[in-house]
Amino acid sequence: MLHVRNAVEEPLGNIAGTGRNASDDFHQDWDRLLFLRRQGVAVRFTEVWEDTRCLATMLLEEADGSWFMWKGPTGVPDPEVLSRLLTDIARLPRVTLVLQPAWALPGVLAEHGFRPGSEFTTLLVDATGTDEQILARMRPSTRGRVRRAMRHGFTFTDDPGLLDRFHPFYTAAMHNADSPDFAPLEYLRDLLELERVHLFGALYGTEMAAGSVCLVNGDAVESRYVATNPAYRSRAALNFVHFQTMKWAAERGLRHLDLSGIDTGETSEKTRLINRFKLGFGGSEFRYATYSR
């Protein structure tokens, strides 16, 4: 017998530190739920249970009157389970779901008023193997830049304490790009308190040359907030960070570096250059279905 629980109805103190639903999926996990609630974000966290076993979970967050789920749900895809999840959110206005491919069940989604939209595409780069095997999968130009950066003498770091050095040039890069995806300093500081979030960087002496705030999500390290110090752009500092992040992932049994989105439609010159940078590392496109109502 299936039953549904909306865990967010519980007081924050009741669920903090319980370890419930310790999911491999960072975006659908209790840690992220608690983080969003501490940020003052309205959230809805639906669980479908069979007796004492949790079958699936779905985390939605609210922004500007709309609700959004990112890369979910968790669990083994099942039409009845998905129907229960969607029934629980039926009264929410303007919902967008970015679905794991196996959960994109068109018939069930249509019954609940959802219609397909443009897919979200990311680039998964194989992080397995030796250094030379990782390098061999890159385009020659990217491989050459990584080798040049390694000769330059950068030091790879995994240190949230470097956030105050990273954030100024990250802020400048986001403003110059007119990016809607800017993360304020205190948001990143709180995010880096989570066990599965890391600030990887390239240091040259005591100066930070590039950085990447990454999330461990399933079998991948997802590079989420990145920037290069302009003084080190010609020295391929971010190429160095991505290469070292893949090595870090491989050492921990993770399979991929997720470069967090690639534009497959009509692109501007700026987007084309970003795509070219990401594609230089090799990898394959991975598509998430998007549905809205």
C-alpha positions in Angstrom: 0.0 0.0 0.0 1.5 3.3 -1.1 1.3 6.4 1.0 2.6 10.0 0.6 4.3 12.2 3.1 5.3 15.8 2.7 8.3 16.0 5.0 8.6 19.8 4.9 5.6 20.0 7.1 7.8 19.0 10.0 9.6 21.6 12.0 13.2 22.2 10.9 14.6 20.9 14.3 12.8 17.6 13.9 14.6 16.7 10.7 18.1 18.3 11.0 20.7 15.6 11.4 18.4 12.7 11.1 20.1 11.3 7.9 16.7 10.4 6.4 16.8 9.8 2.7 20.6 10.1 2.5 20.4 10.1 -1.3 23.2 9.9 -3.7 21.4 12.7 -5.6 22.6 16.0 -4.2 19.7 17.9 -5.7 17.0 15.7 -4.0 18.8 15.2 -0.7 17.9 16.2 2.9 21.1 18.3 3.1 20.0 20.4 0.2 16.5 20.6 1.7 17.8 21.9 5.0 20.2 24.3 3.2 17.3 25.8 1.2 15.2 26.2 4.3 18.0 28.0 6.1 18.2 30.3 3.1 14.5 31.2 3.6 13.5 29.4 0.3 10.0 27.8 0.3 10.4 24.1 -0.4 8.2 21.1 -0.8 9.6 17.6 -0.3 7.4 14.7 -1.2 8.1 11.1 -0.3 6.2 8.0 -1.5 6.4 5.1 0.9 5.4 1.4 0.8 5.0 0.3 4.4 8.4 1.3 5.9 10.3 1.6 2.7 10.8 5.0 0.9 10.3 4.4 -2.8 10.9 7.9 -4.2 11.4 11.5 -3.2 10.9 14.8 -5.0 12.3 18.2 -3.9 10.8 21.4 -5.3 11.8 25.0 -4.5 9.9 28.2 -5.0 11.1 31.4 -6.8 9.0 34.4 -7.9 5.8 32.5 -7.5 6.9 29.4 -9.5 8.1 26.0 -8.4 11.0 24.1 -9.8 12.5 20.6 -9.4 16.0 19.9 -10.6 17.3 16.5 -11.8 14.8 14.3 -10.0 13.0 12.4 -8.6 15.0 9.8 -6.8 14.1 6.1 -6.7 13.2 3.5 -9.3 10.9 5.0 -11.9 7.3 3.7 -11.7 4.1 5.2 -13.2 2.1 4.8 -10.0 4.8 6.3 -7.9 5.2 9.3 -10.3 1.4 9.8 -10.2 1.5 10.0 -6.4 4.3 12.5 -6.5 2.5 14.7 -9.0 -0.8 14.5 -7.2 0.9 15.9 -4.1 2.0 19.0 -5.9 -1.3 19.5 -7.9 -2.2 22.7 -6.1 1.2 24.4 -6.6 1.1 27.1 -9.3 3.5 27.1 -12.3 5.6 24.0 -11.9 8.7 23.1 -14.0 10.2 19.6 -13.6 13.7 18.8 -14.9 13.5 15.0 -14.9 15.9 12.2 -14.8 15.3 10.6 -18.3 13.8 7.4 -16.9 11.2 9.4 -15.0 10.0 11.1 -18.2 6.8 9.1 -18.5 4.7 11.1 -21.0 1.3 9.5 -20.3 1.5 10.1 -16.5 2.8 13.6 -16.9 0.0 14.5 -19.4 -2.7 13.1 -17.1 -1.5 15.7 -14.5 -1.4 18.6 -17.0 2.3 18.7 -17.8 3.6 19.4 -21.2 7.1 18.8 -22.6 9.5 21.7 -23.1 13.1 22.1 -24.3 15.5 19.5 -22.9 18.3 20.5 -20.6 21.6 19.2 -21.8 24.8 18.9 -19.9 28.2 17.5 -20.7 29.5 14.5 -18.8 33.3 14.1 -19.1 34.8 10.7 -18.4 37.0 11.0 -15.3 38.2 7.4 -15.1 41.6 6.0 -15.9 45.2 7.3 -15.7 46.3 10.9 -16.2 47.3 10.1 -19.8 44.0 8.4 -20.5 42.1 11.4 -19.3 44.3 13.7 -21.4 43.9 11.5 -24.4 40.2 12.0 -24.5 40.6 15.8 -24.7 40.8 17.8 -27.9 44.5 18.5 -28.8 44.2 22.2 -28.1 42.7 21.6 -24.6 45.2 18.9 -23.8 48.0 21.3 -24.8 46.6 24.0 -22.5 46.4 21.6 -19.6 50.0 20.5 -20.1 51.1 24.2 -20.3 49.2 24.9 -17.1 50.9 22.0 -15.3 54.3 23.3 -16.3 53.4 26.8 -15.0 53.5 25.5 -11.4 50.0 25.8 -10.2 49.0 24.1 -6.9 45.6 22.3 -6.8 43.6 23.0 -3.7 40.4 21.8 -2.1 39.8 24.5 0.5 36.6 26.4 1.3 38.7 28.9 3.2 39.8 30.4 -0.2 36.2 31.6 -0.9 37.1 35.2 -0.1 39.9 35.1 -2.7 37.7 33.4 -5.3 34.6 35.5 -5.0 35.8 38.9 -6.2 37.0 37.7 -9.6 34.0 35.3 -9.8 31.7 38.4 -9.2 33.4 40.4 -11.9 33.1 37.5 -14.4 29.4 37.0 -13.7 28.7 40.8 -14.0 30.7 41.0 -17.2 28.7 38.1 -18.6 25.4 39.6 -17.4 24.7 36.1 -15.9 21.4 35.5 -14.1 23.1 32.7 -12.2 25.2 34.8 -9.8 25.7 33.3 -6.3 26.3 35.9 -3.5 29.2 35.4 -1.1 27.2 34.4 1.9 25.2 31.9 -0.2 28.3 30.2 -1.3 29.8 30.3 2.2 26.7 28.5 3.5 26.7 26.0 0.6 30.4 25.1 1.3 29.4 24.0 4.8 27.7 20.9 3.1 29.9 17.8 3.1 29.4 17.2 -0.7 30.3 20.7 -1.8 33.9 21.7 -2.5 35.9 24.7 -3.7 38.6 23.5 -5.9 41.2 26.0 -7.0 44.5 26.7 -8.7 47.0 28.6 -6.6 50.1 30.4 -7.9 52.0 31.2 -4.8 49.3 32.7 -2.5 47.2 34.1 -5.3 44.1 32.3 -6.5 44.2 31.9 -10.3 40.9 30.0 -10.9 38.2 28.3 -8.9 35.3 25.9 -9.2 32.6 25.3 -6.6 31.6 21.7 -7.2 28.9 19.4 -5.9 29.3 15.6 -5.6 26.1 14.3 -7.2 25.7 10.6 -7.8 28.7 9.3 -9.7 29.7 12.7 -10.8 31.4 15.9 -9.6 29.2 18.8 -10.9 31.2 22.0 -11.6 28.6 24.6 -10.6 30.2 28.1 -10.1 33.5 28.8 -11.9 35.7 31.7 -12.8 39.3 32.5 -13.8 41.4 35.4 -12.3 41.9 37.5 -15.5 45.6 37.7 -14.7 45.9 34.0 -15.3 43.5 33.4 -18.1 46.3 33.1 -20.7 47.9 30.4 -18.5 44.9 28.1 -18.7 44.3 28.1 -14.9 40.7 26.8 -15.2 41.8 24.0 -17.6 44.2 23.0 -14.8 41.4 23.0 -12.2 39.0 20.9 -14.3 41.8 18.3 -15.0 42.7 18.1 -11.4 39.1 17.8 -10.4 38.7 14.8 -12.7 41.7 13.2 -11.0 40.2 13.9 -7.6 36.9 12.3 -8.7 38.7 9.2 -10.1 40.6 8.7 -6.8 37.2 8.5 -5.0 35.5 6.2 -7.4 33.4 8.8 -9.2 33.0 8.5 -13.0 32.4 11.9 -14.4 33.0 15.6 -14.3 29.6 17.3 -15.1 30.3 20.7 -16.7 26.8 21.9 -15.9 25.0 22.7 -19.1 25.7 23.1 -22.7 23.7 25.2 -25.2 22.5 23.0 -28.1 20.2 25.6 -29.7 21.0 28.8 -31.5 23.9 30.4 -29.6 25.5 33.8 -29.3 29.2 34.2 -29.8 29.7 34.3 -26.0 27.8 31.0 -25.6 29.6 29.5 -28.6 33.0 30.2 -26.9 31.7 28.6 -23.6 30.6 25.5 -25.5 33.9 25.2 -27.2 35.8 25.4 -23.9 33.6 22.7 -22.4 33.6 20.4 -25.4 37.4 20.6 -25.5 37.5 18.2 -22.5 35.7 15.5 -24.5 32.7 13.8 -22.9 29.2 13.2 -24.1 25.9 15.1 -24.0 23.4 14.0 -21.3 19.8 15.2 -21.7 17.2 15.8 -19.0 13.5 16.0 -20.0 11.7 19.2 -19.0 7.9 19.4 -18.4 5.8 22.3 -17.2 2.3 23.1 -16.3 
